[in-house]
């Protein structure tokens, strides 16, 4: 593995759990935490560094400054507060735009030429705003988008079907939020289309509806927030999976929110779609056949994101 330096903006629940996952999986030689609360960043880094003797490989973790971006390979944006009970991710729009006003000029003042992965909600909007403001090529600046939702739908399907989630092929598309969709036509178990399995087992699998699946995956994050005030472990492992695909040039298919330029019939928007991830970031957008209803639902989700991108342009200009 080549020497990899990762800078994480935000030393809160999400940022530190991303660092934790990266360290456990030996995906970076150096991890730098940056936060407006410098003492917090130092303390988080020190706490994480105390694990060093028990890790499979040496990882330097420390707090730092934006100057560390000059030679960083990957920048992870995890700034901002946790979502509150009853909030949608889009409700965090105003707070996130204010944060972007602060960090964008600081990033612009550096020599950063790496890959930017944004997590901050609303993920699709924030990731696209960073891409535009920083002038980064679309395949090297994207957000985690529906990656975590796609892990959640596999968990939900495992619970409902009894099949191991690693045998289930399923993903979410569109907004990382309430308008996202689960393309049921693309769900399969052990290579067999889920729709076919439903016909074979009408009294069990046949009773699973797309509406129930979509409602459950949309509410999954809030269920966690109600119980513990924040999500952190799931997004931490999702981020590390994306980074692993980059570091090891895996060419793995992973759902991410990327700027669309005609793919799936959409333009001037960033939304969650299946992508191929390798050493240069996103190497390809995978266009899968969807039903007409799924296309319509995806288009609606993109329209929701576009509406907030328009508001963002007004706020950041």
Secondary structure as UniProt FT lines:
FT   STRAND          5..9
FT   HELIX           13..24
FT   TURN            25..26
FT   STRAND          30..34
FT   HELIX           38..49
FT   TURN            50..51
FT   HELIX           52..54
FT   STRAND          60..63
FT   HELIX           66..71
FT   STRAND          74..77
FT   TURN            85..86
FT   HELIX           89..92
FT   HELIX           93..108
FT   STRAND          115..118
FT   HELIX           123..134
FT   HELIX           138..140
FT   STRAND          141..143
FT   TURN            145..146
FT   HELIX           147..161
FT   HELIX           165..167
FT   STRAND          168..169
FT   STRAND          172..174
FT   TURN            178..179
FT   STRAND          181..182
FT   HELIX           184..186
FT   STRAND          188..189
FT   TURN            190..191
FT   STRAND          192..193
FT   HELIX           194..200
FT   TURN            201..204
FT   HELIX           205..207
FT   HELIX           210..228
FT   HELIX           233..247
FT   TURN            248..249
FT   STRAND          252..261
FT   HELIX           263..265
FT   STRAND          267..278
FT   TURN            279..280
FT   STRAND          281..285
FT   HELIX           292..316
//
